[in-house]
Amino acid sequence: MENKLIMSEFNILDYEPHENFKMVRIVDEKANFPISWLNTQGYCEYSLFLEYSEGISTAPTKEMTEGTRGHALLEEKFKETAQPSTFEDAFDLSKEEEILSREMFVIDIENGIRGYIDEIRMTPEKIIIIDDKPGNIPYPSTINQVRAYCLAFKSMVGEDNRKIIAALRERGTGNIFWHEEFDENNEQRIRYQINSLHRLIDNKRDAIPTKNPNKCKKCRFQSYCEEKAI
């Protein structure tokens, strides 16, 4: 297996900022949002509105800080043995031997999403896309996030006969606690969820707040939120 640090040309696309949502970019006349928003949406969609539309800024939580630090440590360790490569070269080589990469940038212009895959393993038989999470429970929101990475990857490679496997792994361990084949049904499910967020960005519907008071108690936007359930 070869470790490849994929230096993608896709992350230097020309874009315009969205007029109402921070972090949303207009690429080829279509709004493009970070894939991680699908995870936040599942926790509380209204928090996305408060942070990125209303511009409310708060200090990061302990969990956010620890997550960022954990990602950085894994990335630095990976770079010690990884060889730089273009996406095209790594993808072509994976048709003959196993390739591993981390923090690989993907973008899907048609569906308006982009992000960094925590880890991707490309073998001659299949593609495994792994998202690291702090626990070991496959919440619908985390499933949506890794499915969106799969969709973006699929849009970048075009026709390829290999199966794409979505997987969730407990951060800091080798424990893959959930996985599925990214088939046509799952592709349709995540397209629906992505389109739902685009309708919010396009001001075609209102953000939906959580009704779970336990989530509100832990939310860093609690003091700014008029929709909290507590």
GROMACS elastic network, one bead per residue, 0.5 to 0.9 nm:
[ bonds ]
;  ai    aj funct       b0    kb
    1    97     6  0.68360   500
    1    99     6  0.56474   500
    1   100     6  0.70296   500
    2    81     6  0.88851   500
    2    82     6  0.75452   500
    2    83     6  0.81651   500
    2    97     6  0.80651   500
    2    98     6  0.65349   500
    2    99     6  0.50151   500
    2   100     6  0.61481   500
    2   101     6  0.86075   500
    3    78     6  0.77206   500
    3    79     6  0.85202   500
    3    81     6  0.66366   500
    3    83     6  0.63389   500
    3    84     6  0.87917   500
    3    98     6  0.89096   500
    3    99     6  0.60260   500
    3   101     6  0.58344   500
    3   102     6  0.86918   500
    4    78     6  0.89877   500
    4    79     6  0.86083   500
    4    81     6  0.84488   500
    4    84     6  0.57633   500
    4    85     6  0.60100   500
    4    86     6  0.87536   500
    4    90     6  0.70313   500
    4    99     6  0.67827   500
    4   100     6  0.60800   500
    4   101     6  0.51750   500
    4   102     6  0.80690   500
    5    78     6  0.83434   500
    5    79     6  0.70132   500
    5    82     6  0.54664   500
    5    83     6  0.56065   500
    5    85     6  0.58785   500
    5    86     6  0.81846   500
    5   100     6  0.85685   500
    5   101     6  0.59077   500
    5   102     6  0.70503   500
    5   103     6  0.84625   500
    5   104     6  0.79317   500
    6    83     6  0.82982   500
    6    84     6  0.59096   500
    6    86     6  0.53271   500
    6    87     6  0.55853   500
    6    90     6  0.74091   500
    6   101     6  0.68468   500
    6   102     6  0.80767   500
    6   103     6  0.84440   500
    6   104     6  0.63127   500
    6   105     6  0.82645   500
    7    10     6  0.89554   500
    7    84     6  0.66777   500
    7    85     6  0.59982   500
    7    86     6  0.53186   500
    7    87     6  0.67730   500
    7   104     6  0.79966   500
    7   105     6  0.84097   500
    8    11     6  0.63745   500
    8    12     6  0.85034   500
    8    85     6  0.84112   500
    8    86     6  0.59821   500
    8    87     6  0.58404   500
    8    88     6  0.88095   500
    8   104     6  0.77148   500
    8   105     6  0.66396   500
    8   106     6  0.83811   500
    9    12     6  0.60942   500
    9    13     6  0.79498   500
    9    86     6  0.78867   500
    9    87     6  0.81991   500
   10    13     6  0.60043   500
   10   105     6  0.75425   500
   10   106     6  0.74002   500
   10   107     6  0.70350   500
   11   105     6  0.69961   500
   11   106     6  0.80943   500
   11   107     6  0.79478   500
   12    15     6  0.88942   500
   13    27     6  0.76449   500
   14    26     6  0.87638   500
   14    27     6  0.69109   500
   14    28     6  0.85179   500
   15    25     6  0.59847   500
   15    26     6  0.53682   500
   15    28     6  0.75749   500
   15    29     6  0.87016   500
   16    19     6  0.89271   500
   16    24     6  0.87996   500
   16    25     6  0.56748   500
   16    27     6  0.69387   500
   16    29     6  0.87765   500
   17    20     6  0.87410   500
   17    21     6  0.81804   500
   17    22     6  0.73761   500
   17    23     6  0.74103   500
   17    24     6  0.63309   500
   17    26     6  0.59929   500
   17    31     6  0.89556   500
   18    21     6  0.56029   500
   18    22     6  0.66545   500
   18    23     6  0.76412   500
   18    24     6  0.54206   500
   18    25     6  0.54865   500
   18    26     6  0.60984   500
   18    31     6  0.72174   500
   18    32     6  0.89412   500
   19    22     6  0.78506   500
   19    24     6  0.87188   500
   20    24     6  0.85489   500
   20    52     6  0.81134   500
   20    53     6  0.57414   500
   20    54     6  0.84919   500
   20   201     6  0.78690   500
   20   202     6  0.89332   500
   21    24     6  0.56787   500
   21    25     6  0.86469   500
   21    49     6  0.81132   500
   21    51     6  0.89140   500
   21    52     6  0.52213   500
   21    54     6  0.82123   500
   21    55     6  0.85205   500
   21   201     6  0.69433   500
   22    25     6  0.81793   500
   22    51     6  0.83096   500
   22    53     6  0.63895   500
   22    55     6  0.76768   500
   23    32     6  0.85607   500
   23    33     6  0.66685   500
   23    34     6  0.73365   500
   23    52     6  0.71333   500
   24    31     6  0.62739   500
   24    32     6  0.54954   500
   24    34     6  0.73667   500
   24    52     6  0.86466   500
   24   201     6  0.84496   500
   25    30     6  0.79779   500
   25    31     6  0.56259   500
   25    32     6  0.50938   500
   25    33     6  0.66242   500
   25   112     6  0.88621   500
   26    29     6  0.55588   500
   26    30     6  0.51639   500
   26    32     6  0.59720   500
   26    33     6  0.89444   500
   26   112     6  0.86778   500
   27    30     6  0.53396   500
   27    31     6  0.64172   500
   27    32     6  0.65682   500
   27   109     6  0.68195   500
   27   112     6  0.80135   500
   28    31     6  0.84392   500
   28   109     6  0.74635   500
   28   110     6  0.89860   500
   30   109     6  0.74401   500
   30   110     6  0.78253   500
   30   111     6  0.85597   500
   30   112     6  0.64918   500
   31   109     6  0.85947   500
   31   111     6  0.88239   500
   31   112     6  0.56920   500
   31   113     6  0.82630   500
   31   198     6  0.74924   500
   31   201     6  0.79683   500
   31   202     6  0.83792   500
   32   107     6  0.87149   500
   32   108     6  0.82501   500
   32   109     6  0.70624   500
   32   110     6  0.89862   500
   32   111     6  0.77378   500
   32   114     6  0.68749   500
   32   198     6  0.85298   500
   33    36     6  0.86133   500
   33    37     6  0.74426   500
   33   112     6  0.62576   500
   33   113     6  0.50080   500
   33   114     6  0.63150   500
   33   115     6  0.85352   500
   33   197     6  0.88627   500
   33   198     6  0.84195   500
   34    37     6  0.57557   500
   34    38     6  0.81463   500
   34   112     6  0.87655   500
   34   113     6  0.58097   500
   34   114     6  0.51420   500
   34   115     6  0.55837   500
   35    38     6  0.58528   500
   35    39     6  0.78572   500
   35   113     6  0.57738   500
   35   114     6  0.55909   500
   35   115     6  0.53739   500
   35   116     6  0.83132   500
   35   144     6  0.89495   500
   35   145     6  0.61524   500
   35   146     6  0.85176   500
   35   148     6  0.65222   500
   35   149     6  0.71626   500
   35   194     6  0.89131   500
   36    39     6  0.54448   500
   36    40     6  0.67298   500
   36    41     6  0.87776   500
   36   114     6  0.87700   500
   36   115     6  0.71842   500
   36   142     6  0.88229   500
   36   145     6  0.61666   500
   37    41     6  0.58880   500
   37    42     6  0.86318   500
   37    45     6  0.86649   500
   37    48     6  0.74131   500
   37   145     6  0.78950   500
   37   197     6  0.86501   500
   38    41     6  0.50136   500
   38    42     6  0.65087   500
   38    45     6  0.88040   500
   38   141     6  0.62287   500
   38   142     6  0.77031   500
   38   144     6  0.62004   500
   38   145     6  0.54753   500
   38   148     6  0.82588   500
   38   193     6  0.79137   500
   38   194     6  0.76129   500
   38   197     6  0.80122   500
   39    42     6  0.53704   500
   39    43     6  0.67856   500
   39    44     6  0.89733   500
   39   139     6  0.89401   500
   39   140     6  0.82719   500
   39   142     6  0.53470   500
   39   143     6  0.81354   500
   39   144     6  0.68304   500
   39   145     6  0.56646   500
   40    43     6  0.51565   500
   40    44     6  0.61535   500
   40    45     6  0.65383   500
   40    47     6  0.77089   500
   40    48     6  0.70153   500
   40   141     6  0.72656   500
   40   142     6  0.88647   500
   41    44     6  0.51541   500
   41    46     6  0.77190   500
   41    47     6  0.78880   500
   41    48     6  0.69442   500
   41   141     6  0.70947   500
   41   197     6  0.83159   500
   41   208     6  0.88656   500
   42    45     6  0.65685   500
   42   139     6  0.84262   500
   42   140     6  0.70370   500
   42   142     6  0.80588   500
   42   144     6  0.86121   500
   42   210     6  0.86762   500
   43    47     6  0.85375   500
   43   141     6  0.71476   500
   43   210     6  0.71527   500
   43   215     6  0.74457   500
   44    47     6  0.56625   500
   44    48     6  0.74545   500
   44   207     6  0.89641   500
   44   208     6  0.73697   500
   44   209     6  0.56081   500
   44   210     6  0.50401   500
   44   211     6  0.87400   500
   44   215     6  0.79831   500
   44   216     6  0.87153   500
   45    48     6  0.54167   500
   45    49     6  0.69089   500
   45   207     6  0.58611   500
   45   208     6  0.55448   500
   45   209     6  0.57583   500
   45   210     6  0.72015   500
   46    49     6  0.50373   500
   46    50     6  0.63025   500
   46    51     6  0.87388   500
   46   206     6  0.86706   500
   46   207     6  0.50993   500
   46   208     6  0.55068   500
   46   210     6  0.74245   500
   46   225     6  0.85712   500
   46   227     6  0.81642   500
   47    50     6  0.50061   500
   47    51     6  0.61250   500
   47    52     6  0.83831   500
   47   207     6  0.85778   500
   47   209     6  0.75655   500
   47   219     6  0.84075   500
   47   220     6  0.89199   500
   47   221     6  0.69083   500
   47   225     6  0.83127   500
   48    51     6  0.53360   500
   48    52     6  0.57912   500
   48    53     6  0.74571   500
   48   207     6  0.81349   500
   49    52     6  0.55328   500
   49    53     6  0.50046   500
   49    54     6  0.63428   500
   49    55     6  0.83906   500
   49   200     6  0.87883   500
   49   201     6  0.89542   500
   49   206     6  0.89945   500
   49   207     6  0.64947   500
   50    53     6  0.58506   500
   50    55     6  0.63513   500
   50    56     6  0.57852   500
   50    57     6  0.86485   500
   50   221     6  0.76896   500
   50   224     6  0.81547   500
   50   225     6  0.78023   500
   51    54     6  0.58731   500
   51    57     6  0.62686   500
   51    58     6  0.85703   500
   51   221     6  0.83037   500
   52    55     6  0.52975   500
   52    56     6  0.73788   500
   52    57     6  0.89047   500
   53    56     6  0.81655   500
   53   201     6  0.88391   500
   56   221     6  0.79959   500
   56   224     6  0.79935   500
   57   221     6  0.84658   500
   58    61     6  0.87903   500
   58   220     6  0.67279   500
   58   221     6  0.72323   500
   59   220     6  0.78145   500
   60    63     6  0.80433   500
   60    64     6  0.58960   500
   60    65     6  0.64391   500
   60   220     6  0.79487   500
   61    64     6  0.51372   500
   61    65     6  0.63262   500
   61    66     6  0.86420   500
   61   220     6  0.72618   500
   62    65     6  0.51580   500
   62    66     6  0.61144   500
   62    67     6  0.84857   500
   63    66     6  0.51482   500
   63    67     6  0.60111   500
   63    68     6  0.86114   500
   63   134     6  0.84778   500
   64    67     6  0.50689   500
   64    68     6  0.61985   500
   64    69     6  0.86110   500
   65    68     6  0.52209   500
   65    69     6  0.61911   500
   65    70     6  0.85762   500
   66    69     6  0.50869   500
   66    70     6  0.60312   500
   66    71     6  0.86092   500
   67    70     6  0.50803   500
   67    71     6  0.62073   500
   67    72     6  0.86180   500
   67   133     6  0.84703   500
   67   134     6  0.75308   500
   67   171     6  0.86447   500
   68    71     6  0.52374   500
   68    72     6  0.62261   500
   68    73     6  0.87586   500
   69    72     6  0.51107   500
   69    73     6  0.62561   500
   69    74     6  0.87503   500
   70    73     6  0.52581   500
   70    74     6  0.63458   500
   70    75     6  0.86164   500
   70   171     6  0.80143   500
   70   172     6  0.77000   500
   71    74     6  0.52842   500
   71    75     6  0.61197   500
   71    76     6  0.86996   500
   71   103     6  0.88278   500
   71   118     6  0.80499   500
   71   132     6  0.87976   500
   71   171     6  0.88696   500
   72    75     6  0.50579   500
   72    76     6  0.61731   500
   72    77     6  0.86484   500
   73    76     6  0.52281   500
   73    77     6  0.62587   500
   73    78     6  0.85943   500
   74    77     6  0.51882   500
   74    78     6  0.61014   500
   74    79     6  0.86840   500
   74   102     6  0.86597   500
   74   172     6  0.85267   500
   75    78     6  0.50503   500
   75    79     6  0.62187   500
   75    80     6  0.89181   500
   75   102     6  0.69017   500
   75   103     6  0.74328   500
   76    79     6  0.51796   500
   76    80     6  0.66987   500
   77    80     6  0.54547   500
   77    81     6  0.77408   500
   78    81     6  0.60269   500
   78    82     6  0.61210   500
   78   101     6  0.82884   500
   78   102     6  0.74447   500
   79    83     6  0.77589   500
   80    83     6  0.87801   500
   82   100     6  0.88310   500
   82   101     6  0.80021   500
   85    88     6  0.82232   500
   85    89     6  0.64559   500
   85    90     6  0.62381   500
   86    89     6  0.53430   500
   86    90     6  0.62653   500
   86    91     6  0.85473   500
   87    90     6  0.52452   500
   87    91     6  0.59803   500
   87    92     6  0.85350   500
   87   104     6  0.87598   500
   88    91     6  0.51918   500
   88    92     6  0.61520   500
   88    93     6  0.86001   500
   88   157     6  0.87856   500
   89    92     6  0.52198   500
   89    93     6  0.61350   500
   89    94     6  0.86073   500
   90    93     6  0.51227   500
   90    94     6  0.61498   500
   90    99     6  0.70623   500
   90   122     6  0.87342   500
   91    94     6  0.51419   500
   91    95     6  0.70188   500
   91    99     6  0.81225   500
   91   122     6  0.74236   500
   91   157     6  0.83813   500
   92    95     6  0.56287   500
   92    96     6  0.77698   500
   93    96     6  0.56017   500
   93    97     6  0.63346   500
   93    98     6  0.80213   500
   93    99     6  0.75707   500
   93   123     6  0.89732   500
   93   124     6  0.88428   500
   94    98     6  0.54105   500
   94    99     6  0.55453   500
   94   100     6  0.89842   500
   94   121     6  0.88004   500
   94   122     6  0.55122   500
   94   123     6  0.52788   500
   94   124     6  0.58248   500
   95    98     6  0.78713   500
   95   122     6  0.79345   500
   95   123     6  0.63726   500
   95   125     6  0.78293   500
   96   123     6  0.74016   500
   96   124     6  0.55965   500
   97   122     6  0.81132   500
   97   123     6  0.58764   500
   97   124     6  0.61458   500
   98   121     6  0.69597   500
   98   122     6  0.55949   500
   98   124     6  0.68389   500
   99   120     6  0.81246   500
   99   121     6  0.57189   500
   99   122     6  0.50916   500
   99   123     6  0.63637   500
  100   119     6  0.72774   500
  100   120     6  0.57969   500
  100   122     6  0.64212   500
  100   123     6  0.87550   500
  101   104     6  0.66355   500
  101   117     6  0.88415   500
  101   118     6  0.83646   500
  101   119     6  0.57654   500
  101   120     6  0.54022   500
  101   121     6  0.66684   500
  101   122     6  0.85604   500
  102   116     6  0.83218   500
  102   117     6  0.66635   500
  102   118     6  0.53131   500
  102   120     6  0.62944   500
  102   121     6  0.89377   500
  103   115     6  0.88100   500
  103   116     6  0.50486   500
  103   117     6  0.50480   500
  103   119     6  0.62850   500
  103   120     6  0.83851   500
  104   115     6  0.81568   500
  104   116     6  0.51206   500
  104   117     6  0.51272   500
  104   118     6  0.70297   500
  104   119     6  0.73457   500
  104   120     6  0.76403   500
  105   114     6  0.74634   500
  105   115     6  0.57218   500
  105   117     6  0.64295   500
  106   113     6  0.84416   500
  106   114     6  0.56035   500
  106   115     6  0.55875   500
  106   116     6  0.61469   500
  106   117     6  0.73295   500
  106   149     6  0.72614   500
  106   152     6  0.59255   500
  106   153     6  0.60049   500
  106   156     6  0.74336   500
  107   111     6  0.89675   500
  107   112     6  0.78235   500
  107   113     6  0.59323   500
  107   115     6  0.66000   500
  107   116     6  0.88379   500
  107   149     6  0.86347   500
  107   152     6  0.55311   500
  107   153     6  0.73742   500
  107   155     6  0.80675   500
  107   156     6  0.72164   500
  108   111     6  0.56268   500
  108   112     6  0.57502   500
  108   113     6  0.53494   500
  108   114     6  0.61645   500
  108   151     6  0.76508   500
  108   153     6  0.75981   500
  108   154     6  0.86272   500
  108   155     6  0.59763   500
  108   156     6  0.68564   500
  109   113     6  0.66892   500
  109   114     6  0.81416   500
  109   152     6  0.84531   500
  109   155     6  0.84629   500
  110   113     6  0.82380   500
  110   155     6  0.82345   500
  111   151     6  0.86866   500
  111   152     6  0.80269   500
  111   155     6  0.89540   500
  111   191     6  0.75332   500
  111   194     6  0.74353   500
  111   195     6  0.79133   500
  112   194     6  0.81796   500
  112   195     6  0.89605   500
  112   198     6  0.81271   500
  113   148     6  0.77853   500
  113   149     6  0.86671   500
  113   152     6  0.70331   500
  113   194     6  0.80708   500
  114   148     6  0.86876   500
  114   149     6  0.79067   500
  114   152     6  0.70469   500
  115   149     6  0.72445   500
  115   152     6  0.85562   500
  116   119     6  0.87971   500
  116   149     6  0.79396   500
  117   120     6  0.67774   500
  117   129     6  0.71062   500
  117   130     6  0.70509   500
  117   131     6  0.66413   500
  117   146     6  0.82947   500
  117   149     6  0.65843   500
  118   129     6  0.79872   500
  118   130     6  0.61656   500
  118   131     6  0.53012   500
  118   132     6  0.64548   500
  119   128     6  0.83115   500
  119   129     6  0.62415   500
  119   130     6  0.51356   500
  119   131     6  0.66864   500
  119   132     6  0.81442   500
  120   127     6  0.72346   500
  120   128     6  0.56901   500
  120   130     6  0.59989   500
  120   131     6  0.88253   500
  121   126     6  0.82448   500
  121   127     6  0.58256   500
  121   128     6  0.50650   500
  121   129     6  0.66193   500
  121   130     6  0.81992   500
  122   125     6  0.80844   500
  122   126     6  0.62593   500
  122   128     6  0.64144   500
  122   129     6  0.85868   500
  123   126     6  0.53544   500
  123   127     6  0.61894   500
  123   128     6  0.83843   500
  123   162     6  0.86716   500
  124   127     6  0.82818   500
  124   162     6  0.74635   500
  125   161     6  0.86182   500
  125   162     6  0.56509   500
  125   163     6  0.71568   500
  126   161     6  0.85799   500
  126   164     6  0.59342   500
  126   165     6  0.73318   500
  127   162     6  0.67316   500
  127   163     6  0.61456   500
  127   165     6  0.60136   500
  127   166     6  0.86073   500
  128   150     6  0.89063   500
  128   163     6  0.84041   500
  128   164     6  0.59473   500
  128   166     6  0.61157   500
  128   167     6  0.70433   500
  129   146     6  0.73962   500
  129   147     6  0.88863   500
  129   149     6  0.74687   500
  129   150     6  0.67283   500
  129   153     6  0.89731   500
  129   164     6  0.73921   500
  129   165     6  0.60929   500
  129   166     6  0.51144   500
  129   167     6  0.60152   500
  129   168     6  0.85104   500
  130   146     6  0.72259   500
  130   165     6  0.84324   500
  130   166     6  0.62988   500
  130   168     6  0.56274   500
  130   169     6  0.66571   500
  130   176     6  0.85345   500
  130   179     6  0.88424   500
  131   142     6  0.83738   500
  131   145     6  0.82310   500
  131   146     6  0.61245   500
  131   149     6  0.88423   500
  131   166     6  0.82179   500
  131   167     6  0.64218   500
  131   168     6  0.50609   500
  131   169     6  0.61751   500
  131   170     6  0.86909   500
  131   171     6  0.86912   500
  132   135     6  0.88664   500
  132   167     6  0.87051   500
  132   168     6  0.59609   500
  132   170     6  0.57761   500
  132   172     6  0.81408   500
  133   136     6  0.72294   500
  133   137     6  0.87776   500
  133   142     6  0.81327   500
  133   168     6  0.68928   500
  133   169     6  0.61091   500
  133   170     6  0.52403   500
  133   171     6  0.51333   500
  133   172     6  0.89132   500
  134   169     6  0.85066   500
  134   170     6  0.58033   500
  134   171     6  0.51502   500
  134   172     6  0.82359   500
  135   138     6  0.86015   500
  135   169     6  0.84001   500
  135   170     6  0.56039   500
  135   171     6  0.72104   500
  136   168     6  0.81243   500
  136   169     6  0.72353   500
  136   170     6  0.54738   500
  136   171     6  0.86772   500
  136   175     6  0.82192   500
  136   176     6  0.83887   500
  136   177     6  0.59549   500
  136   178     6  0.83047   500
  137   142     6  0.89660   500
  137   168     6  0.89291   500
  137   170     6  0.87855   500
  137   177     6  0.74019   500
  137   178     6  0.81851   500
  138   141     6  0.81450   500
  138   142     6  0.63729   500
  138   143     6  0.64292   500
  138   168     6  0.72527   500
  138   177     6  0.74810   500
  138   178     6  0.63750   500
  139   142     6  0.53616   500
  139   143     6  0.62958   500
  139   144     6  0.86671   500
  140   143     6  0.50307   500
  140   144     6  0.61155   500
  140   145     6  0.87015   500
  141   144     6  0.50634   500
  141   145     6  0.63554   500
  141   146     6  0.89731   500
  142   145     6  0.50118   500
  142   146     6  0.64426   500
  142   147     6  0.85688   500
  142   168     6  0.79184   500
  143   146     6  0.54127   500
  143   147     6  0.60867   500
  143   148     6  0.85845   500
  143   166     6  0.83284   500
  143   167     6  0.83959   500
  143   168     6  0.77327   500
  143   178     6  0.87881   500
  144   147     6  0.51070   500
  144   148     6  0.61522   500
  144   149     6  0.88077   500
  144   189     6  0.85651   500
  144   190     6  0.62575   500
  144   193     6  0.77049   500
  144   194     6  0.89205   500
  145   148     6  0.52101   500
  145   149     6  0.65641   500
  145   150     6  0.89129   500
  145   190     6  0.86697   500
  146   149     6  0.50396   500
  146   150     6  0.64050   500
  146   151     6  0.87623   500
  146   166     6  0.61470   500
  146   167     6  0.71210   500
  146   168     6  0.75137   500
  147   150     6  0.50135   500
  147   151     6  0.62838   500
  147   152     6  0.87292   500
  147   166     6  0.63316   500
  147   167     6  0.88499   500
  147   182     6  0.70930   500
  147   186     6  0.74404   500
  147   187     6  0.74057   500
  147   189     6  0.88966   500
  147   190     6  0.64014   500
  148   152     6  0.61544   500
  148   153     6  0.84931   500
  148   187     6  0.83677   500
  148   190     6  0.63487   500
  148   191     6  0.80878   500
  148   194     6  0.80439   500
  149   152     6  0.51662   500
  149   153     6  0.60965   500
  149   154     6  0.85262   500
  149   166     6  0.84108   500
  150   153     6  0.51030   500
  150   154     6  0.60509   500
  150   155     6  0.86091   500
  150   164     6  0.70419   500
  150   165     6  0.78722   500
  150   166     6  0.67067   500
  150   182     6  0.69954   500
  150   187     6  0.85107   500
  151   154     6  0.50875   500
  151   155     6  0.62252   500
  151   156     6  0.87478   500
  151   182     6  0.82736   500
  151   187     6  0.67547   500
  151   190     6  0.80302   500
  151   191     6  0.83658   500
  152   155     6  0.51620   500
  152   156     6  0.63974   500
  152   157     6  0.89862   500
  153   156     6  0.51534   500
  153   157     6  0.64422   500
  153   158     6  0.87098   500
  154   157     6  0.54035   500
  154   158     6  0.60751   500
  154   159     6  0.81972   500
  154   160     6  0.84174   500
  154   164     6  0.82086   500
  155   158     6  0.55517   500
  155   159     6  0.88385   500
  157   160     6  0.70199   500
  160   163     6  0.84049   500
  163   181     6  0.70200   500
  163   182     6  0.74567   500
  163   183     6  0.82209   500
  164   180     6  0.87057   500
  164   181     6  0.59845   500
  164   182     6  0.54373   500
  164   183     6  0.78067   500
  165   179     6  0.67916   500
  165   180     6  0.57162   500
  165   182     6  0.56083   500
  165   183     6  0.87789   500
  166   178     6  0.83015   500
  166   179     6  0.54274   500
  166   180     6  0.54629   500
  166   181     6  0.61974   500
  166   182     6  0.62277   500
  167   176     6  0.66641   500
  167   177     6  0.77543   500
  167   178     6  0.56463   500
  167   180     6  0.66809   500
  167   181     6  0.88562   500
  168   175     6  0.84990   500
  168   176     6  0.57408   500
  168   177     6  0.60456   500
  168   178     6  0.52567   500
  168   179     6  0.63521   500
  169   172     6  0.85525   500
  169   173     6  0.74103   500
  169   174     6  0.67741   500
  169   175     6  0.54508   500
  169   177     6  0.58026   500
  169   178     6  0.72544   500
  169   179     6  0.89568   500
  170   173     6  0.57237   500
  170   174     6  0.69712   500
  170   175     6  0.54683   500
  170   176     6  0.65354   500
  170   177     6  0.69670   500
  171   174     6  0.79071   500
  171   175     6  0.81420   500
  172   175     6  0.86552   500
  173   176     6  0.84590   500
  175   178     6  0.89967   500
  176   179     6  0.73084   500
  180   183     6  0.85550   500
  181   186     6  0.81867   500
  182   185     6  0.79591   500
  182   186     6  0.57926   500
  182   187     6  0.65652   500
  183   186     6  0.54494   500
  183   187     6  0.61619   500
  183   188     6  0.87898   500
  184   188     6  0.62582   500
  184   189     6  0.87109   500
  185   188     6  0.52270   500
  185   189     6  0.63514   500
  185   190     6  0.89128   500
  186   190     6  0.63149   500
  186   191     6  0.85613   500
  187   190     6  0.53998   500
  187   191     6  0.61734   500
  187   192     6  0.87088   500
  188   191     6  0.50894   500
  188   192     6  0.62713   500
  188   193     6  0.88199   500
  189   192     6  0.53005   500
  189   193     6  0.65478   500
  189   194     6  0.88521   500
  190   194     6  0.60619   500
  190   195     6  0.84675   500
  191   194     6  0.50826   500
  191   195     6  0.60821   500
  191   196     6  0.85627   500
  192   195     6  0.51787   500
  192   196     6  0.62765   500
  192   197     6  0.89867   500
  193   196     6  0.50477   500
  193   197     6  0.66559   500
  193   198     6  0.88627   500
  194   197     6  0.52950   500
  194   198     6  0.63778   500
  194   199     6  0.88103   500
  195   199     6  0.62226   500
  195   200     6  0.87655   500
  196   199     6  0.52107   500
  196   200     6  0.66613   500
  196   201     6  0.89419   500
  196   205     6  0.89264   500
  197   200     6  0.50627   500
  197   201     6  0.63059   500
  197   202     6  0.85820   500
  198   202     6  0.59629   500
  198   203     6  0.85025   500
  198   204     6  0.85745   500
  199   202     6  0.50272   500
  199   203     6  0.62203   500
  199   204     6  0.50714   500
  199   205     6  0.61681   500
  199   206     6  0.88037   500
  200   203     6  0.51243   500
  200   204     6  0.58039   500
  200   205     6  0.52499   500
  200   206     6  0.62125   500
  200   207     6  0.64672   500
  201   204     6  0.75993   500
  201   205     6  0.84279   500
  202   205     6  0.79947   500
  203   206     6  0.71065   500
  209   212     6  0.89899   500
  209   227     6  0.63826   500
  209   228     6  0.73222   500
  209   229     6  0.84877   500
  210   213     6  0.78854   500
  210   215     6  0.74937   500
  210   216     6  0.76734   500
  210   227     6  0.83540   500
  210   228     6  0.75333   500
  210   229     6  0.72902   500
  211   214     6  0.89756   500
  211   215     6  0.83452   500
  211   216     6  0.83569   500
  211   227     6  0.89288   500
  211   228     6  0.76315   500
  211   229     6  0.55575   500
  211   230     6  0.89531   500
  212   215     6  0.55220   500
  212   216     6  0.66947   500
  212   228     6  0.86772   500
  212   229     6  0.63761   500
  212   230     6  0.84912   500
  213   217     6  0.62287   500
  213   218     6  0.88574   500
  213   228     6  0.73583   500
  213   230     6  0.53077   500
  214   217     6  0.52099   500
  214   218     6  0.66882   500
  214   219     6  0.88144   500
  214   229     6  0.85412   500
  214   230     6  0.83261   500
  215   218     6  0.53792   500
  215   219     6  0.61549   500
  215   229     6  0.86783   500
  216   219     6  0.50218   500
  216   220     6  0.84534   500
  216   221     6  0.83622   500
  216   222     6  0.62662   500
  216   228     6  0.59670   500
  216   229     6  0.64234   500
  216   230     6  0.68157   500
  217   220     6  0.85420   500
  217   222     6  0.70672   500
  217   228     6  0.87460   500
  217   229     6  0.87980   500
  217   230     6  0.74303   500
  218   221     6  0.88548   500
  218   222     6  0.78170   500
  219   222     6  0.53925   500
  219   223     6  0.88696   500
  220   223     6  0.77279   500
  220   224     6  0.88209   500
  221   224     6  0.54125   500
  221   225     6  0.61231   500
  222   225     6  0.52790   500
  222   226     6  0.84063   500
  222   228     6  0.69018   500
  223   226     6  0.83777   500
  225   228     6  0.58682   500
  227   230     6  0.89143   500
